[in-house]
Amino acid sequence: MQRGRKILAVILLGAVAVAIASCKQAEEADGRPETSVEFPKAYRPVSEVGDTQYSTEAARDEAGEAQFVMDWAGIVPGTTVADIGAGEGYYT
């Protein structure tokens, strides 16, 4: 019985993997997915304040950014947190 469940799980996992691999998001002429075409494009680049392309992980570490954020948020060892919208995943 146990072996049958394992085989079924592997088959289902394989089927899901094939289904996901065959998915392709539709692109529009401007390079955006079809689902975002109704949302207007920005007339300017992202501000340097909100854009991490000008900062490296080493520079952020040197500036003590992670420690500052953890102190500011009151996060101490043992605290449970959720890194929602992690972006580049710097804090996780």
NORZIGI-V396717 format. One line per field, one symbol per residue. burial: I if it has 9 or more other C-alpha atoms within 8 Angstrom, else O. A space follows every 10 residues. Layout:
# NORZIGI-V396717
burial->???
This chain:
# NORZIGI-V396717
burial->OOOOOOOOOO OOOOOOOOOO OOOOOOIIOO OIIIOOIOOO OOOOOOOOOO OOOOOOOOOI IOOOIIOOOI IOOOOOOOOO OOOOOIOOOO OO
